[in-house]
Amino acid sequence: MTKTIKYTLLALSAALAAGTAEAGEIEVLHWWTSGGEAKAAQALKLTLQKSGHRWRDFAVAGGGGDSAMTVLKSRVVSGNAPSAAQIKGPSIQEWAREGVLANMDDVAKAEQWDSLLPKVVSDTMKYQGHYVAVPVNVHRVNWLWANPAVFAKAGAKVPASWDEFFTAADALKKAGVIPVAHGGQNWQDFTTFEAVALGVGGPDFYKKALVQLDPASLKSPTMEKVLATFKRIKEYTDKNAPGRDWNLATAMVIKGEAGMQIMGDWAKGEFIAAGKVPGKDFVCTPAPGTAKAYTFNIDSFALFQLKDESKIAAQKELARQIMAPEFQEVFNLNKGSIPVRLGMPMDKFDDCAKTSAKDFVDTSKAGTLVPSIAHGMAVPSAAEGAIKDVVSQFWNTDKMTASQAMDKIAQAAKTQ
């Protein structure tokens, strides 16, 4: 059998199984370009292709998705939107209000999404009660990653509190190792900031200050302590940090050039891609002071309105496949995240993922599950961006006091 005939038969079979008469092309915008992320994106591509449809990759690297959103806006304005784009949190609602997203209720009803997703997730995927996006996974953001061999060499212990963090950082520095691997990009600064806010202030303070944007909390003594602790961390990063991508910072921990990194669990995908074993070659632990809380980041794809019937069929198949158990497992094993679909078996997942899955459920029940402001889950994008800029300005200059930063953050929170 020739390859052409074989592929034709495969495509026909998949199209019939999906209830479509014609294979279509789907263009997917995403920013998964590093090692573990790229493997995860490839898993999505292969899954769709097995259904007989054509995948057109639209990857935009850099900026934690900021660059991708800039490109997406220009595409949509010009009337040339992709089939699906990696969009999350309140940004989904913002795009839906523009009237450019497609209704996916028929797929959601057929696949029973309402019963397979936690309500906090399904509500985020809907606009005015209708599904316009599909979730891929759940990331825990408040992780601390550490190289145990480096810690042993320095005679330090992996920290559980901020006091222990700075004690360990001093020991690592004395041992000639970069204590904290960091990428000096504003979203990475913000990721560190929110971990400090959660660890120093606690979940209730975090929700008031960084979800509700309560003015009194934003200008409180607790926020001043958060900012002081946050700024102190910079002393333990290296001079080459500015502009460094997050995965290159993770690589520093993998190679033993740095002791630890504050980053979401997509960092685990880098360790796994490098052949490292959790619990042996690297340690995952909640960021200092955050063991009983969970900042979540949910990757999702918003589906844009299309006119071509074959492309619409491919789009619906993509949505269906994303929520399928097979994809949820293989994607999240590669990405370092956990399945968003409830009731998934976790036997193939490592201890970091099992802990994450358990804590996701436990903190949801305890009321300490909070959306990540640094990763587009907590507040409208305009306010998020304005606060993020202030946080980075404070991180990068010695001329701004914590009191001045509080005033600027409170002002930025009013941005619409």
N, C-alpha and C positions, 0 to 999 in steps of 0.2 A: 504494500500500500504506500502510495507516495505521501509525502508530508502534506501536500496541498489538499489531497482528498481526506486525509486523516483530520486535519484542522477544520475542514469544512463540515465533516460529520460531527465533530465535537461541538462546534459552534451551533449547528442545527439542533443537536440533542439538547444543549443547554437552553437554547432559545425556546424550544417546545416546553421544557420543564418550567421555565420562567413565565410561560404564557405569552411570549412575544413571538411575532412572526419575523422580526428582522433584528439583527444585531445592531447595536448603536454605539456611538462613541461618547465617552464621558471624560470631561476635562476637570481635573481635581487640583485646586490650589491648596498648598500646604507648605509648612516650613520645616518638615522633618528631613534634615539633610546630614546629620551627624551619624556616627556608627550604629548605635542601637536604634535610633529613630529611623534611619534609612532602611534598616532591616524590617522594621515594623511597617513602613510605607510600602515596601516591596510585598509584604504579606497581603496588604489590601489590594494591591495591583493584581497579584496572582489570583486572588479570590474572585475578583471581578472578571478577569479574563477567562477563568474556568466556566463562567456563566455565558461565555460566547460574545461578550462585549469588548470594545476596544478602549484601552486606558490611554489617556493623554496626560502626561505628567506636567504639572505647573508648579514646580518647587521654587520658592523664594527664600534664600538663606538669610540668616542674620536678624538681630534685633528682637529675639524672642517673639516674632510674629509681627512686629511693628512695620518692617519693610514689606511684608506680604500684604498687610492691610492697606498700605499706601498704593501698591500696585492694583489691588482689588478695587479700590474706589475709582481709580482711573478707568478700569475696564467696565465697571457698571455704568459710570457716567457716559461712556462712549457707546453704551448699548451692546456690549460684548462680554457679558458676564460668563464666568465658567459654570459648569454644571453643578459643582459643589465646591465649597470653600471652608477651610478650617476657621471657624468662628465660634466664640464661646461666651457664656455668661450674658450680662445685660446687652452686649453688642448684638446678640441675636435679635432681641426685641427692637433695637435701633434700626437694624436692617429691615426687619419685618414691617415697621412703620412706614418705610419708604415704598412698600408695595412691590418689592422685587423678589420675594421668596415664594417658593412653591408649597402648596398644601400636601402633606404626606399622610393625612388621616387614613386613607384607604390601606396603605401599607401598615401603619401603626395598629389599626383595628384587626387586620388579618393576622398580624404577628403578635398581638396582645401585649403591646409595649406598656400599657398602663399597669398591668400586673407584673411586668418583668423589671420595672424601674422604680427606684425609690422616688417618692413624690417630689422631694427637693430637686431631683434630676429632671423628671418629666415636666415639671412646671417650667423649668428653664428652657426646655426644648420647644415650648409652645408659645404661640402668640394669639391672644384672644381665644384661648381654648383649643387651638388647632396646631398640630405638629408641623413645624417648619424646619426642624433640624433633627439630627440623630446623634446620640452620644456614643463615643467610642470606648471610653475608659474612665477611671478615676485615678488621679495622681494625688499623693500626699506631698505637700510642699514643705512642711516643717520637719525636714530630716537633717541630721548631721552625719556626714560620711567621714570615716577615719581609716587610716592605714595602721593596723595593729602593730606591724613590725617597726614602724617609725616611732610609735608611741612607746613601745618596749625599749627601743634604743635610747629614747630620751628619759626613760624612767617616769613616764607620765601615764595618767589614767584617762580614759575617754570620759569627758565631762557630762554631768547630768544637770548642772546648774551654771549660771553665768559666772559665779565666783570660781567654780572648778574650771570653767572654760579658760579664763584668763591665767589661772595657775598652770594649766596644761600648755597654754600658748607660750608662757615664759620658759617653761622647760624645753619645749620644742625649739624655741629661738636659741636657747643656750646650747642646744645640741647641734646647732648649725643647719637646722631645717626651717623652711618657710612654714610658719604655724598654720596660716589660713590661705588656702587657694581661692583666689577670687578673680572674677572678670569684671573690670571696671566699665560696665555698661549700665545704663540707668535701671533697666529691669532687674539686673542682678543685684544692684545696690538695694532696690526696693524689696527683693526677695529676702535679703538679709534683714532689712528693717522690719518687715512684718513678722519674722521669726523672733526678733528681739521684742517687739510689741506684745506678742502673744506670751512669750516667756517671762517678761518683766511685769506686764500688766494683767495677764490672765485673760481667759475667754470673754468675760463680761466687759472688761475694759476694751478689748479688741473689737467686740461687736458695736459698742457705743461709738468708739473713735473712728474705726476704719470700715464699718459697714453702714452705720446710721449717720456718720459724719457729725456727731454731736459736738457743737462748738465748745461746751464746757470741758468735755473729755479731751478734745484736741489741744486745749490750752491749760491742761492740768499739771500738777506736780508729777503725776505718773508719766505723762508724755515727756516731760523734761528729763526724767530718769531714763526713759526709753531712748531718747536721742543721745544722751550722754554715753550710755552703754553701747549703742550702735556706733558712735564715732570712735570709741575706744578700740573697736575691732580693727579699724583701718591700720593701726600701728603694727599689726601682725600680718599684713599682706605685703607683697613684694612690689618693687618699683615698676615692674613690667606689667602690672595688672591692668592699667588703663587700656580699654579697647579689646581685651582678651575675650574670646568666645567662651561660653560656659563649659563646653566639652573639653577645651584645652586646659581649663582649670581642673576639671575632673581628672584629666590625664596626669596632672602633677601629683595628685594623691595616689593614683594607680602606680606611678613610677617611683613613689617614695620621695619625690622632690618636695612635697608638702605633706603636712600631717592631717589636715581636715578641710572640709568644705561644707558650707551651708547651702543646700540645693534640694530641689524636689526629686522625687524618685525616678525621674527620667535619667538621672545620673547613674542609677544602677544598671541601666541598659549599656552604658559605656564600660562599666566593670565587667559585665557578662560578656560583652563583645570582645573584651581583651582576655577572655579566658580565666577571669578571676572568680574565686569561690566565696560566696557570702559566709561570714562567720569565721573564715580562715584568712583570706587575703584582704578582706575589707569588712568594716563594721558599719551597720546602719542603726542609728538610734535617734529618737526624737531630739530636735534641737533643744538646747538647755531650757529647762523650766516648762516644757510643753508636752510632757509625757501623757497627760490626761486630756489633751486637746488635739484637734486635727484641722489643718487648713487644707481645703480641697481645691483641686484644679481639674476640671472635666474637659477633655478634648471632645469636640463635636464638629460635625459638618452641617452647615446650613445649605439647603438645596435651593438653587435659583430657578426662577421661571424660565422655561424653555418652550420653543414652538415645534421643533422637530419631534415627531412621534417616536422614532427609534431612539433618540437621545433621552426622551422622557422615560422610555422603558428601561434604558440602561441606568438612569438616575434612580428609579424606583428599586431596581435590582441592587444597586449599591447600598441603598438604605436598608434593604432587607438583609443583605449579607453582613453588614456591619454589626447588626444585633444578633446574628446567628451564633450559637455556642462555639462552633469550630473556629470562627474568626476571632471571637472574643478571647479565646484561649491562646491561639498562636500569636495574635497581635500583642497582647499584654505580656506574654512571656518574653517577647523581644523588646518591648517598650520600657519595661520596668514598672509598669503600672498594674492596677488590678481591674478585673472585669467590672463593667458598670451594670451588667445583667445580673440580677439577684439569683441566688441558688446555684451558682456555678461551682463545680468541684475544684478544690484548690490543691489537690494532691501533687500536681506537676509543678506548682509554684514553690519558690524558695521561702525561707523563714521570714525575710523582710516583707514579702508580699502577704504571707499569712498573717503577720502582725498587723500590716496595714489594713487588710480586709476585716479583721476582728475589731480593730480600733475604729474603723469607719462606722461599723454598726453600733459599737458601744458608745462612741461620742455622740452619735445621732440621738441615741436614747437619753444621754446625759445632758444634752443641750450644749455641748462643747465642740460641736462640728461647725466650723466657720468657713466661709468662702475666702479664697485668696484675693486680696486687693491687688497684689503685685502681678497676678496672672488673669486679670480681667473677669473675675467672678463676683466681685462685691459691689462695685459702684459704677455708674455710667462712665463711659470711656473718657469724656472730657475732664471730669473731676479726677479720675484715676491718673490721667496723663499730667495734669497740673500738679498734683501732690507728688507724683513720681519725680518730676523735675526738681521740686524743692528739696526732696530727700537726697537726690544726687548732688545738688549744689552744696548742701550741708556736708555731705560726705567728702566732697572734693575741695573744700576751702576751709581755711582756718579763720577766716574773717567773719563767719556767721556764727553767732552764739546759739545755744539750744533755745533760748527764749525767743530770739529772732526767727529761728526756724519754726517754732510753734505758731507764731503769728502768721508766717507765710503759708504754712500748711492749712491753718484755719481759713485763710483767705482763698487758697486754692480749692478748698472743699466746696466753695460756693460756685465754682465754675460749672456752667451748664453746657 
